[in-house]
């Protein structure tokens, strides 16, 4: 049995970031405006700190105006909302990202809904969710992980998504639901499955495209995959790895990768697949937001 093509998310993300940097430089030259991204981190969650550092470094590499606000874990909801309001009013900031999760005493939905939709580069505001669902891609800002997954699919399948059967495993507002909307807009036949779907292996086995975003490590087994299917593994799970030494861990996806490579036609690894694309698409959203706020027409050829 032949081995699947490994989709190099890192390489594709670099090519996307390079194009964004070129377009950001052109925007600066013609308008004098540098796309501005503000990232807000509340608390000391280790994973969030890593994500924020990566986002900040990528923004600077793209030539953006990058601002980071680091707040203590006991910051009040009132103070966080006041900061978001000030960023909403700042003309040099075109995109606002509040890193999740937030401390338990802060209501996430209240914070996310306060961000102006045109600056909501995470794509989580209900207005952006509604615009995406309605197919209003010229005005929506799309959640970064689904957007990056679509780019990976298009580049892997040479844009030939139309008519393919796609299964999205997972129904979250951040990945599953927007992923289904994007696939529908590519004229796929879409099934949303989840952990309670009856006979889930058979549902997955019928799909040309599998998006695994269920949040359970290696739940999707290799023999669930239709021969030749394209698999996008959104999951990122840290599990113990005693073979590496006492207390050591490793990252795995929602798909049993070593099994799936013998069935799939192409598959993303974890890490190195969807993750880098998520940050690249955050930069794309920030550039798009800046252009829209300047009243410039869209150039979506990259995506």
N, C-alpha and C positions, 0 to 999 in steps of 0.2 A: 504494500500500500504506500503510495507516495506521501511525502510530507507536505504540510501546508506551507504556503508562502507566509513569512512573518512580516506583518505590516510594521514598518519602522516609524512609529509616531514621533520619535525624536527628530529624525531627519525631515519629515514633513513639517513639523512645527518650526524648525529652523528656517525652512524655505518660506513659510508663511510670515514669520517674524521679520525676515529680511525684506520681504515685499512691503510689510507695514512700515518698516523703518524708512524705506525709499519714499513711500507715499507721505509719511509724516514730514520728511525733509522737504518734499515738494510743497506741502501745505504751508510750512513755515516760510518758505521762500516767497510764495505768492500772497500770503495773507498776514504774515508776521505772527501767526498763532501757533503755539506748540500744544498738542493735545495734552490735557491735564487729567491725571488720575489720582484720586485720593483714596487711600486704603485706611480703614479704621480697625484697629485690633483692641479688643477689650479682654483683659485677663492674660494669663500666662500659659495657656494650653500649648504644649510643645509642638504638636502637629500644625496648629494654626500659625505659630511663629515661623515654622519652616515655609509654609505656603506663602505667608506675607513677604518673607525675604525673597522668595523666588519671583513673586509678582513685582516687587519693587525693582529687583535687578533687571527683569525683562523689560519693564517700562523704561528704565534708563537706557537700556540697550537699543530700544526703539526710538530714542530721542524725545521721549515724552517729558513733560513737567510732572514729576512724581513726588507726592506728599504722603507721609505716613503719620498717623495719629495713634499713639500707643497709650491706652488708658488702663488704669488698675482694675482688678476684678471687682472691687467694691464701688466702682463708678455708678452713680445713680442713673436710672432710666431718664430722668429729667435732663441731666447733663449730657447724656449721649444724644438725646433728641435735639438738644440745643446745638450740639456740634454738627449734626446732620443738617439742621436748618441753615447754619452758617455756610456749609459747603454748598448747599442748594443755591445760595445767593452769591457765591464766589464766581466771578466770570472767568477766572483762570482754571477752574475745575470743570471739566466736561463729563467726567465719570466718577461715581462714588461707589465704593464697595465696602460694606461692613462685613468683616470676616465672621462666619458662623463656625461653631455654635457660640451663642452669647451666654453669659452667666444666667443662672436660673431666675434671678429676680428681675430680669429685663424681658419684656414681651417682644419676641423677634418680629412678629407680624406688624406690630405698631412701628417698629424702626424701619422695616423694609418698605412699608407703605408710605412713610414720610419722604423717602428719597423721590425726587422728581422723576417721573417716568423717562424723560429724555436724558437723565443722568444715571439711570439704573442699569449699569453695565453688566450686572449679574443676570438681568432679565427676569427678576422675581416679582416685580410690581404687578398687581392684578391687571393694570392697563396693558402692560406688555404681554402678559399671559393671554389676555383676550385678543389682542392684535395678532399674535402668533396663531392662535386657534382659528381666527378668521382669514388667515393667509395674507395679512397686511404686512408683508416683509419690508416694504419701503418705509414703514414707520415703527415697526417693532424692534426691540432689542432682544435677541434670542439668548436663552441660557447657554453658557459657554461650553459645558460638557456635551450636550446634544449637538450644538453647532459644530464642535470639533469632530464629533463622531460622523456627522454627515460629510465633512471634508475628507475624512479618512475613507469613507465608503466611495465617494465620487472618484477619488484618485486611485483607489484599488480596482474599481469596476469600470474605469474610463467613462464615468458619468452615466453608465447604462443601468440605472436603478428602476426605470419605468417598467411596470408590470410584474416586478419581482414580489415574491411573498416574504414578508418580514414579520418576525416575532420580537416584541419587546418584552423582556421578562423584568417586571418591576413597574410600579404605577405611581412613583413619587412625583411631586410637583416639580422637583429640580431636574430630574432626568427622564423618567418613564413617559409621563404625559407629553412634555414638549418634544421628546424624541418621536413619539407616534405622530404628532402634528407635522413635524418636518418630513417624515417618511411619506405621509399622505400627500404632501405637496410635491414630492418627487414621483408621484403616481404609483407608489407601492401599494400592495394589498396588505393591510396592517392588522395584526392581532396583538392585543395587550394581554399578556399572561402574568401570573404572579404565583406566590408560594401556595395558594389555595386552588389553583387551576387543576381541574380533574385531568388525570393522565397527562401531566405536563411533558414528559419525555416525547409522547406522540405528537403533541402540539409543536414542540421545538423541531422535531425530526422532519416536519413538513415544510420548514422555512428555508428559503434561499439566503436570507439575511437573519442573523441572530444578534440581538443587542441584549447583553446580560447586565442587568443593573438591579439585582435583587438584594444585594448586601449580605450574601451568605457565601463563605469561602468554598470554592470548588464545588458548588452545588450542581452545576451543569456538567454532566459527565460526557466523556468523549462519544459514547455510542448514542447520545441524544442528537448528535449533529448529522444533518443530511450530508452525504458525500459531496464535497465541492462547495459547501456553503461558506459564506463570509461571516466571520464571527468578530464582533466588537465587544470586548470585555471591559465594561466600565468599572467593575468592582475593584476595590483595593482593600485588602484585609491583612492584618498582621497576625501571624500565627507562630506558635513556638516552633523552634528548629533545633532540637537537641543534638542533631547530627553536626551542628556548627559549634557546639559547646554549650556548657551549662548557662541557662538564662538567655540564650540567643534566640532571635526571631527572624522571620523572613516575610516578604510581601507576596501575596497570591491574589488572583482575581476571583471572580464568581464562577469561572470555568476551570475545569480540571485540564490545564494546558497540555501536559504531557500526553494525556489521552486524546485530546481534541485535535492535536496536530496531525494525527493519523487519519482523520476524517474530513476536516475542513479544507477548503480550497485556499483560504487566507484567514489569518487570525492575528489579533493584537496581543502582544505580550503584556505582562504586568510584573514589574513596572516597565515603562518605556513605550507605552501605546497611547492610550487616551489621555493620560495625565498631562504630558507636555502640550497636547493640543488644547486642553482646557485653558491653560495660561495664554497660549497664542491667541485664542479667540477672545479672551478678555481684552487683549490689546486691540484686536480688530474692532470690538464693540466700542472701545474708547475712541479710536480714530473715527469710526462711524458717527458716534455721538458728537464729536467736535465738528465734523463736517456739517451735520444737520443743524447744529446750533449756530453755525455761520451762514446757514441758508444755502449751502452748496449742494449740488446734485450728487446722487449716489454713484459710486463706481464699485459694483459688486462682482466684477469679473473674476476676482481672486477666489471667491467662495461659491 
